[in-house]
């Protein structure tokens, strides 16, 4: 739920449509829509590209806070 909520929020924040992101990632718009609606999840190979497009880290995309400092 956090992933899909973040995906929607960040996409809208960047003023991108589902079609915009799906084209940039290289998937069908319906595939991207399924990610936002939690019907499916993206393969790990798409996460870096999605993060780059949305200008966040993968951890931010999944709502993972850095709990430990080095």
PDB file of N, CA, C and O in Angstrom:
ATOM      1  N   UNK A   1       0.815  -1.187   0.000  1.00  0.00           N
ATOM      2  CA  UNK A   1       0.000   0.000   0.000  1.00  0.00           C
ATOM      3  C   UNK A   1       0.861   1.254   0.000  1.00  0.00           C
ATOM      4  O   UNK A   1       0.535   2.225  -0.682  1.00  0.00           O
ATOM      5  N   UNK A   2       1.936   1.248   0.742  1.00  0.00           N
ATOM      6  CA  UNK A   2       2.816   2.419   0.783  1.00  0.00           C
ATOM      7  C   UNK A   2       3.410   2.665  -0.593  1.00  0.00           C
ATOM      8  O   UNK A   2       3.474   3.808  -1.047  1.00  0.00           O
ATOM      9  N   UNK A   3       3.844   1.601  -1.261  1.00  0.00           N
ATOM     10  CA  UNK A   3       4.455   1.763  -2.579  1.00  0.00           C
ATOM     11  C   UNK A   3       3.487   2.415  -3.552  1.00  0.00           C
ATOM     12  O   UNK A   3       3.837   3.403  -4.197  1.00  0.00           O
ATOM     13  N   UNK A   4       2.287   1.885  -3.668  1.00  0.00           N
ATOM     14  CA  UNK A   4       1.334   2.423  -4.642  1.00  0.00           C
ATOM     15  C   UNK A   4       0.919   3.849  -4.282  1.00  0.00           C
ATOM     16  O   UNK A   4       0.764   4.690  -5.168  1.00  0.00           O
ATOM     17  N   UNK A   5       0.741   4.125  -3.004  1.00  0.00           N
ATOM     18  CA  UNK A   5       0.402   5.491  -2.573  1.00  0.00           C
ATOM     19  C   UNK A   5       1.518   6.460  -2.922  1.00  0.00           C
ATOM     20  O   UNK A   5       1.266   7.564  -3.405  1.00  0.00           O
ATOM     21  N   UNK A   6       2.746   6.044  -2.678  1.00  0.00           N
ATOM     22  CA  UNK A   6       3.890   6.892  -3.022  1.00  0.00           C
ATOM     23  C   UNK A   6       4.005   7.083  -4.523  1.00  0.00           C
ATOM     24  O   UNK A   6       4.318   8.175  -4.998  1.00  0.00           O
ATOM     25  N   UNK A   7       3.754   6.027  -5.258  1.00  0.00           N
ATOM     26  CA  UNK A   7       3.823   6.095  -6.715  1.00  0.00           C
ATOM     27  C   UNK A   7       2.840   7.140  -7.253  1.00  0.00           C
ATOM     28  O   UNK A   7       3.199   7.961  -8.097  1.00  0.00           O
ATOM     29  N   UNK A   8       1.624   7.104  -6.769  1.00  0.00           N
ATOM     30  CA  UNK A   8       0.603   8.061  -7.187  1.00  0.00           C
ATOM     31  C   UNK A   8       0.982   9.474  -6.762  1.00  0.00           C
ATOM     32  O   UNK A   8       0.951  10.402  -7.571  1.00  0.00           O
ATOM     33  N   UNK A   9       1.337   9.633  -5.495  1.00  0.00           N
ATOM     34  CA  UNK A   9       1.669  10.952  -4.947  1.00  0.00           C
ATOM     35  C   UNK A   9       2.841  11.582  -5.676  1.00  0.00           C
ATOM     36  O   UNK A   9       2.787  12.754  -6.048  1.00  0.00           O
ATOM     37  N   UNK A  10       3.901  10.809  -5.883  1.00  0.00           N
ATOM     38  CA  UNK A  10       5.092  11.341  -6.537  1.00  0.00           C
ATOM     39  C   UNK A  10       4.855  11.634  -8.015  1.00  0.00           C
ATOM     40  O   UNK A  10       5.389  12.605  -8.552  1.00  0.00           O
ATOM     41  N   UNK A  11       4.061  10.802  -8.669  1.00  0.00           N
ATOM     42  CA  UNK A  11       3.738  11.045 -10.076  1.00  0.00           C
ATOM     43  C   UNK A  11       2.987  12.361 -10.222  1.00  0.00           C
ATOM     44  O   UNK A  11       3.299  13.170 -11.095  1.00  0.00           O
ATOM     45  N   UNK A  12       1.995  12.569  -9.362  1.00  0.00           N
ATOM     46  CA  UNK A  12       1.209  13.801  -9.412  1.00  0.00           C
ATOM     47  C   UNK A  12       2.050  15.012  -9.034  1.00  0.00           C
ATOM     48  O   UNK A  12       1.893  16.087  -9.611  1.00  0.00           O
ATOM     49  N   UNK A  13       2.937  14.839  -8.071  1.00  0.00           N
ATOM     50  CA  UNK A  13       3.831  15.912  -7.657  1.00  0.00           C
ATOM     51  C   UNK A  13       4.712  16.382  -8.811  1.00  0.00           C
ATOM     52  O   UNK A  13       5.041  17.563  -8.914  1.00  0.00           O
ATOM     53  N   UNK A  14       5.087  15.448  -9.673  1.00  0.00           N
ATOM     54  CA  UNK A  14       5.936  15.760 -10.837  1.00  0.00           C
ATOM     55  C   UNK A  14       5.111  16.130 -12.076  1.00  0.00           C
ATOM     56  O   UNK A  14       5.658  16.337 -13.159  1.00  0.00           O
ATOM     57  N   UNK A  15       3.776  16.209 -11.896  1.00  0.00           N
ATOM     58  CA  UNK A  15       2.873  16.550 -13.005  1.00  0.00           C
ATOM     59  C   UNK A  15       3.026  15.605 -14.195  1.00  0.00           C
ATOM     60  O   UNK A  15       3.061  16.036 -15.348  1.00  0.00           O
ATOM     61  N   UNK A  16       3.115  14.314 -13.896  1.00  0.00           N
ATOM     62  CA  UNK A  16       3.232  13.293 -14.929  1.00  0.00           C
ATOM     63  C   UNK A  16       1.965  12.456 -14.969  1.00  0.00           C
ATOM     64  O   UNK A  16       1.337  12.216 -13.938  1.00  0.00           O
ATOM     65  N   UNK A  17       1.597  12.020 -16.147  1.00  0.00           N
ATOM     66  CA  UNK A  17       0.462  11.110 -16.293  1.00  0.00           C
ATOM     67  C   UNK A  17       0.967   9.668 -16.192  1.00  0.00           C
ATOM     68  O   UNK A  17       2.170   9.415 -16.251  1.00  0.00           O
ATOM     69  N   UNK A  18       0.048   8.746 -16.042  1.00  0.00           N
ATOM     70  CA  UNK A  18       0.427   7.337 -16.066  1.00  0.00           C
ATOM     71  C   UNK A  18       1.080   7.006 -17.401  1.00  0.00           C
ATOM     72  O   UNK A  18       2.051   6.250 -17.444  1.00  0.00           O
ATOM     73  N   UNK A  19       0.561   7.560 -18.484  1.00  0.00           N
ATOM     74  CA  UNK A  19       1.122   7.316 -19.811  1.00  0.00           C
ATOM     75  C   UNK A  19       2.545   7.856 -19.905  1.00  0.00           C
ATOM     76  O   UNK A  19       3.410   7.223 -20.511  1.00  0.00           O
ATOM     77  N   UNK A  20       2.794   9.021 -19.308  1.00  0.00           N
ATOM     78  CA  UNK A  20       4.147   9.596 -19.320  1.00  0.00           C
ATOM     79  C   UNK A  20       5.145   8.626 -18.687  1.00  0.00           C
ATOM     80  O   UNK A  20       6.175   8.301 -19.278  1.00  0.00           O
ATOM     81  N   UNK A  21       4.824   8.173 -17.486  1.00  0.00           N
ATOM     82  CA  UNK A  21       5.756   7.289 -16.776  1.00  0.00           C
ATOM     83  C   UNK A  21       5.874   5.938 -17.464  1.00  0.00           C
ATOM     84  O   UNK A  21       6.975   5.403 -17.595  1.00  0.00           O
ATOM     85  N   UNK A  22       4.769   5.391 -17.899  1.00  0.00           N
ATOM     86  CA  UNK A  22       4.850   4.075 -18.548  1.00  0.00           C
ATOM     87  C   UNK A  22       5.723   4.140 -19.793  1.00  0.00           C
ATOM     88  O   UNK A  22       6.481   3.209 -20.067  1.00  0.00           O
ATOM     89  N   UNK A  23       5.624   5.217 -20.542  1.00  0.00           N
ATOM     90  CA  UNK A  23       6.474   5.374 -21.731  1.00  0.00           C
ATOM     91  C   UNK A  23       7.944   5.476 -21.355  1.00  0.00           C
ATOM     92  O   UNK A  23       8.804   4.876 -21.999  1.00  0.00           O
ATOM     93  N   UNK A  24       8.224   6.241 -20.307  1.00  0.00           N
ATOM     94  CA  UNK A  24       9.617   6.411 -19.869  1.00  0.00           C
ATOM     95  C   UNK A  24      10.206   5.123 -19.305  1.00  0.00           C
ATOM     96  O   UNK A  24      11.390   4.839 -19.487  1.00  0.00           O
ATOM     97  N   UNK A  25       9.370   4.346 -18.621  1.00  0.00           N
ATOM     98  CA  UNK A  25       9.829   3.082 -18.035  1.00  0.00           C
ATOM     99  C   UNK A  25       9.925   1.997 -19.102  1.00  0.00           C
ATOM    100  O   UNK A  25      10.783   1.117 -19.032  1.00  0.00           O
ATOM    101  N   UNK A  26       9.034   2.071 -20.093  1.00  0.00           N
ATOM    102  CA  UNK A  26       9.040   1.067 -21.152  1.00  0.00           C
ATOM    103  C   UNK A  26       8.048  -0.053 -20.936  1.00  0.00           C
ATOM    104  O   UNK A  26       8.295  -1.199 -21.311  1.00  0.00           O
ATOM    105  N   UNK A  27       6.909   0.289 -20.320  1.00  0.00           N
ATOM    106  CA  UNK A  27       5.847  -0.692 -20.110  1.00  0.00           C
ATOM    107  C   UNK A  27       4.543  -0.118 -20.647  1.00  0.00           C
ATOM    108  O   UNK A  27       4.449   1.078 -20.925  1.00  0.00           O
ATOM    109  N   UNK A  28       3.543  -0.976 -20.791  1.00  0.00           N
ATOM    110  CA  UNK A  28       2.227  -0.517 -21.212  1.00  0.00           C
ATOM    111  C   UNK A  28       1.605   0.329 -20.105  1.00  0.00           C
ATOM    112  O   UNK A  28       1.887   0.136 -18.923  1.00  0.00           O
ATOM    113  N   UNK A  29       0.757   1.262 -20.509  1.00  0.00           N
ATOM    114  CA  UNK A  29       0.075   2.108 -19.530  1.00  0.00           C
ATOM    115  C   UNK A  29      -0.761   1.251 -18.582  1.00  0.00           C
ATOM    116  O   UNK A  29      -0.850   1.555 -17.393  1.00  0.00           O
ATOM    117  N   UNK A  30      -1.365   0.198 -19.087  1.00  0.00           N
ATOM    118  CA  UNK A  30      -2.175  -0.680 -18.243  1.00  0.00           C
ATOM    119  C   UNK A  30      -1.323  -1.389 -17.185  1.00  0.00           C
ATOM    120  O   UNK A  30      -1.789  -1.647 -16.075  1.00  0.00           O
ATOM    121  N   UNK A  31      -0.078  -1.699 -17.537  1.00  0.00           N
ATOM    122  CA  UNK A  31       0.840  -2.321 -16.569  1.00  0.00           C
ATOM    123  C   UNK A  31       1.140  -1.343 -15.454  1.00  0.00           C
ATOM    124  O   UNK A  31       1.103  -1.695 -14.275  1.00  0.00           O
ATOM    125  N   UNK A  32       1.439  -0.109 -15.836  1.00  0.00           N
ATOM    126  CA  UNK A  32       1.721   0.912 -14.816  1.00  0.00           C
ATOM    127  C   UNK A  32       0.488   1.139 -13.942  1.00  0.00           C
ATOM    128  O   UNK A  32       0.608   1.258 -12.723  1.00  0.00           O
ATOM    129  N   UNK A  33      -0.682   1.200 -14.550  1.00  0.00           N
ATOM    130  CA  UNK A  33      -1.921   1.389 -13.800  1.00  0.00           C
ATOM    131  C   UNK A  33      -2.111   0.275 -12.782  1.00  0.00           C
ATOM    132  O   UNK A  33      -2.568   0.520 -11.665  1.00  0.00           O
ATOM    133  N   UNK A  34      -1.763  -0.939 -13.163  1.00  0.00           N
ATOM    134  CA  UNK A  34      -1.859  -2.071 -12.234  1.00  0.00           C
ATOM    135  C   UNK A  34      -0.944  -1.885 -11.028  1.00  0.00           C
ATOM    136  O   UNK A  34      -1.285  -2.316  -9.926  1.00  0.00           O
ATOM    137  N   UNK A  35       0.201  -1.256 -11.217  1.00  0.00           N
ATOM    138  CA  UNK A  35       1.103  -0.984 -10.086  1.00  0.00           C
ATOM    139  C   UNK A  35       0.454  -0.008  -9.122  1.00  0.00           C
ATOM    140  O   UNK A  35       0.504  -0.199  -7.907  1.00  0.00           O
ATOM    141  N   UNK A  36      -0.159   1.042  -9.666  1.00  0.00           N
ATOM    142  CA  UNK A  36      -0.800   2.040  -8.806  1.00  0.00           C
ATOM    143  C   UNK A  36      -2.020   1.479  -8.094  1.00  0.00           C
ATOM    144  O   UNK A  36      -2.325   1.895  -6.976  1.00  0.00           O
ATOM    145  N   UNK A  37      -2.708   0.560  -8.709  1.00  0.00           N
ATOM    146  CA  UNK A  37      -3.910  -0.005  -8.099  1.00  0.00           C
ATOM    147  C   UNK A  37      -3.621  -1.267  -7.283  1.00  0.00           C
ATOM    148  O   UNK A  37      -4.543  -1.916  -6.791  1.00  0.00           O
ATOM    149  N   UNK A  38      -2.354  -1.606  -7.145  1.00  0.00           N
ATOM    150  CA  UNK A  38      -1.896  -2.757  -6.356  1.00  0.00           C
ATOM    151  C   UNK A  38      -2.344  -4.097  -6.906  1.00  0.00           C
ATOM    152  O   UNK A  38      -2.389  -5.085  -6.173  1.00  0.00           O
ATOM    153  N   UNK A  39      -2.677  -4.142  -8.185  1.00  0.00           N
ATOM    154  CA  UNK A  39      -3.005  -5.435  -8.803  1.00  0.00           C
ATOM    155  C   UNK A  39      -1.745  -6.255  -9.002  1.00  0.00           C
ATOM    156  O   UNK A  39      -1.752  -7.477  -8.855  1.00  0.00           O
ATOM    157  N   UNK A  40      -0.662  -5.567  -9.339  1.00  0.00           N
ATOM    158  CA  UNK A  40       0.647  -6.200  -9.487  1.00  0.00           C
ATOM    159  C   UNK A  40       1.702  -5.237  -8.977  1.00  0.00           C
ATOM    160  O   UNK A  40       1.402  -4.092  -8.640  1.00  0.00           O
ATOM    161  N   UNK A  41       2.926  -5.703  -8.923  1.00  0.00           N
ATOM    162  CA  UNK A  41       4.049  -4.863  -8.517  1.00  0.00           C
ATOM    163  C   UNK A  41       5.113  -4.928  -9.606  1.00  0.00           C
ATOM    164  O   UNK A  41       5.231  -5.935 -10.303  1.00  0.00           O
ATOM    165  N   UNK A  42       5.877  -3.868  -9.749  1.00  0.00           N
ATOM    166  CA  UNK A  42       6.908  -3.875 -10.795  1.00  0.00           C
ATOM    167  C   UNK A  42       8.032  -4.845 -10.462  1.00  0.00           C
ATOM    168  O   UNK A  42       8.344  -5.095  -9.298  1.00  0.00           O
ATOM    169  N   UNK A  43       8.618  -5.371 -11.500  1.00  0.00           N
ATOM    170  CA  UNK A  43       9.815  -6.182 -11.345  1.00  0.00           C
ATOM    171  C   UNK A  43      10.912  -5.293 -10.766  1.00  0.00           C
ATOM    172  O   UNK A  43      10.919  -4.082 -10.989  1.00  0.00           O
ATOM    173  N   UNK A  44      11.814  -5.884 -10.041  1.00  0.00           N
ATOM    174  CA  UNK A  44      12.899  -5.100  -9.437  1.00  0.00           C
ATOM    175  C   UNK A  44      13.746  -4.387 -10.483  1.00  0.00           C
ATOM    176  O   UNK A  44      14.407  -3.397 -10.167  1.00  0.00           O
ATOM    177  N   UNK A  45      13.739  -4.866 -11.709  1.00  0.00           N
ATOM    178  CA  UNK A  45      14.539  -4.204 -12.739  1.00  0.00           C
ATOM    179  C   UNK A  45      13.982  -2.836 -13.113  1.00  0.00           C
ATOM    180  O   UNK A  45      14.700  -2.015 -13.683  1.00  0.00           O
ATOM    181  N   UNK A  46      12.703  -2.576 -12.798  1.00  0.00           N
ATOM    182  CA  UNK A  46      12.096  -1.282 -13.116  1.00  0.00           C
ATOM    183  C   UNK A  46      12.264  -0.247 -12.005  1.00  0.00           C
ATOM    184  O   UNK A  46      12.116   0.950 -12.251  1.00  0.00           O
ATOM    185  N   UNK A  47      12.565  -0.686 -10.809  1.00  0.00           N
ATOM    186  CA  UNK A  47      12.634   0.228  -9.655  1.00  0.00           C
ATOM    187  C   UNK A  47      13.644   1.354  -9.845  1.00  0.00           C
ATOM    188  O   UNK A  47      13.307   2.507  -9.574  1.00  0.00           O
ATOM    189  N   UNK A  48      14.871   1.076 -10.300  1.00  0.00           N
ATOM    190  CA  UNK A  48      15.816   2.188 -10.491  1.00  0.00           C
ATOM    191  C   UNK A  48      15.305   3.234 -11.486  1.00  0.00           C
ATOM    192  O   UNK A  48      15.485   4.432 -11.265  1.00  0.00           O
ATOM    193  N   UNK A  49      14.683   2.806 -12.557  1.00  0.00           N
ATOM    194  CA  UNK A  49      14.175   3.741 -13.566  1.00  0.00           C
ATOM    195  C   UNK A  49      13.015   4.556 -13.002  1.00  0.00           C
ATOM    196  O   UNK A  49      12.955   5.769 -13.204  1.00  0.00           O
ATOM    197  N   UNK A  50      12.105   3.906 -12.304  1.00  0.00           N
ATOM    198  CA  UNK A  50      10.978   4.611 -11.694  1.00  0.00           C
ATOM    199  C   UNK A  50      11.501   5.650 -10.700  1.00  0.00           C
ATOM    200  O   UNK A  50      11.038   6.791 -10.683  1.00  0.00           O
ATOM    201  N   UNK A  51      12.451   5.253  -9.886  1.00  0.00           N
ATOM    202  CA  UNK A  51      13.036   6.167  -8.900  1.00  0.00           C
ATOM    203  C   UNK A  51      13.694   7.361  -9.582  1.00  0.00           C
ATOM    204  O   UNK A  51      13.555   8.497  -9.128  1.00  0.00           O
ATOM    205  N   UNK A  52      14.402   7.102 -10.658  1.00  0.00           N
ATOM    206  CA  UNK A  52      15.053   8.172 -11.409  1.00  0.00           C
ATOM    207  C   UNK A  52      14.019   9.145 -11.977  1.00  0.00           C
ATOM    208  O   UNK A  52      14.182  10.360 -11.862  1.00  0.00           O
ATOM    209  N   UNK A  53      12.985   8.631 -12.574  1.00  0.00           N
ATOM    210  CA  UNK A  53      11.934   9.462 -13.170  1.00  0.00           C
ATOM    211  C   UNK A  53      11.257  10.330 -12.106  1.00  0.00           C
ATOM    212  O   UNK A  53      10.989  11.510 -12.331  1.00  0.00           O
ATOM    213  N   UNK A  54      10.988   9.731 -10.950  1.00  0.00           N
ATOM    214  CA  UNK A  54      10.298  10.443  -9.878  1.00  0.00           C
ATOM    215  C   UNK A  54      11.250  11.227  -8.977  1.00  0.00           C
ATOM    216  O   UNK A  54      10.815  11.909  -8.050  1.00  0.00           O
ATOM    217  N   UNK A  55      12.536  11.127  -9.251  1.00  0.00           N
ATOM    218  CA  UNK A  55      13.577  11.885  -8.544  1.00  0.00           C
ATOM    219  C   UNK A  55      13.606  11.591  -7.045  1.00  0.00           C
ATOM    220  O   UNK A  55      13.692  12.496  -6.216  1.00  0.00           O
ATOM    221  N   UNK A  56      13.532  10.306  -6.724  1.00  0.00           N
ATOM    222  CA  UNK A  56      13.624   9.841  -5.343  1.00  0.00           C
ATOM    223  C   UNK A  56      14.506   8.598  -5.305  1.00  0.00           C
ATOM    224  O   UNK A  56      14.836   8.026  -6.344  1.00  0.00           O
ATOM    225  N   UNK A  57      14.877   8.193  -4.116  1.00  0.00           N
ATOM    226  CA  UNK A  57      15.623   6.946  -3.974  1.00  0.00           C
ATOM    227  C   UNK A  57      14.637   5.784  -3.944  1.00  0.00           C
ATOM    228  O   UNK A  57      13.457   5.983  -3.655  1.00  0.00           O
ATOM    229  N   UNK A  58      15.104   4.577  -4.237  1.00  0.00           N
ATOM    230  CA  UNK A  58      14.212   3.420  -4.092  1.00  0.00           C
ATOM    231  C   UNK A  58      13.634   3.310  -2.677  1.00  0.00           C
ATOM    232  O   UNK A  58      12.469   2.949  -2.513  1.00  0.00           O
ATOM    233  N   UNK A  59      14.435   3.615  -1.664  1.00  0.00           N
ATOM    234  CA  UNK A  59      13.933   3.578  -0.291  1.00  0.00           C
ATOM    235  C   UNK A  59      12.778   4.556  -0.099  1.00  0.00           C
ATOM    236  O   UNK A  59      11.783   4.230   0.549  1.00  0.00           O
ATOM    237  N   UNK A  60      12.913   5.748  -0.661  1.00  0.00           N
ATOM    238  CA  UNK A  60      11.825   6.730  -0.579  1.00  0.00           C
ATOM    239  C   UNK A  60      10.575   6.204  -1.270  1.00  0.00           C
ATOM    240  O   UNK A  60       9.459   6.379  -0.779  1.00  0.00           O
ATOM    241  N   UNK A  61      10.771   5.569  -2.396  1.00  0.00           N
ATOM    242  CA  UNK A  61       9.649   5.037  -3.171  1.00  0.00           C
ATOM    243  C   UNK A  61       8.857   4.005  -2.364  1.00  0.00           C
ATOM    244  O   UNK A  61       7.631   3.939  -2.456  1.00  0.00           O
ATOM    245  N   UNK A  62       9.566   3.209  -1.582  1.00  0.00           N
ATOM    246  CA  UNK A  62       8.922   2.171  -0.783  1.00  0.00           C
ATOM    247  C   UNK A  62       8.617   2.610   0.642  1.00  0.00           C
ATOM    248  O   UNK A  62       8.099   1.829   1.440  1.00  0.00           O
ATOM    249  N   UNK A  63       8.938   3.865   0.962  1.00  0.00           N
ATOM    250  CA  UNK A  63       8.650   4.382   2.297  1.00  0.00           C
ATOM    251  C   UNK A  63       9.541   3.807   3.364  1.00  0.00           C
ATOM    252  O   UNK A  63       9.123   3.655   4.512  1.00  0.00           O
ATOM    253  N   UNK A  64      10.776   3.482   2.998  1.00  0.00           N
ATOM    254  CA  UNK A  64      11.723   2.908   3.949  1.00  0.00           C
ATOM    255  C   UNK A  64      12.619   4.024   4.480  1.00  0.00           C
ATOM    256  O   UNK A  64      13.333   4.680   3.722  1.00  0.00           O
ATOM    257  N   UNK A  65      12.569   4.225   5.788  1.00  0.00           N
ATOM    258  CA  UNK A  65      13.415   5.233   6.407  1.00  0.00           C
ATOM    259  C   UNK A  65      14.756   4.616   6.770  1.00  0.00           C
ATOM    260  O   UNK A  65      14.842   3.441   7.126  1.00  0.00           O
ATOM    261  N   UNK A  66      15.793   5.425   6.672  1.00  0.00           N
ATOM    262  CA  UNK A  66      17.111   4.968   7.118  1.00  0.00           C
ATOM    263  C   UNK A  66      17.077   4.939   8.640  1.00  0.00           C
ATOM    264  O   UNK A  66      17.138   5.981   9.292  1.00  0.00           O
ATOM    265  N   UNK A  67      16.980   3.753   9.193  1.00  0.00           N
ATOM    266  CA  UNK A  67      16.837   3.627  10.640  1.00  0.00           C
ATOM    267  C   UNK A  67      18.180   3.621  11.357  1.00  0.00           C
ATOM    268  O   UNK A  67      18.266   3.902  12.553  1.00  0.00           O
ATOM    269  N   UNK A  68      19.204   3.302  10.618  1.00  0.00           N
ATOM    270  CA  UNK A  68      20.511   3.195  11.234  1.00  0.00           C
ATOM    271  C   UNK A  68      21.492   4.060  10.476  1.00  0.00           C
ATOM    272  O   UNK A  68      21.473   4.100   9.246  1.00  0.00           O
ATOM    273  N   UNK A  69      22.333   4.740  11.192  1.00  0.00           N
ATOM    274  CA  UNK A  69      23.361   5.526  10.508  1.00  0.00           C
ATOM    275  C   UNK A  69      24.676   4.769  10.573  1.00  0.00           C
ATOM    276  O   UNK A  69      24.932   3.999  11.499  1.00  0.00           O
ATOM    277  N   UNK A  70      25.489   5.007   9.580  1.00  0.00           N
ATOM    278  CA  UNK A  70      26.770   4.300   9.508  1.00  0.00           C
ATOM    279  C   UNK A  70      27.771   4.899  10.447  1.00  0.00           C
ATOM    280  O   UNK A  70      28.907   4.429  10.519  1.00  0.00           O
TER     281      UNK A  70
END
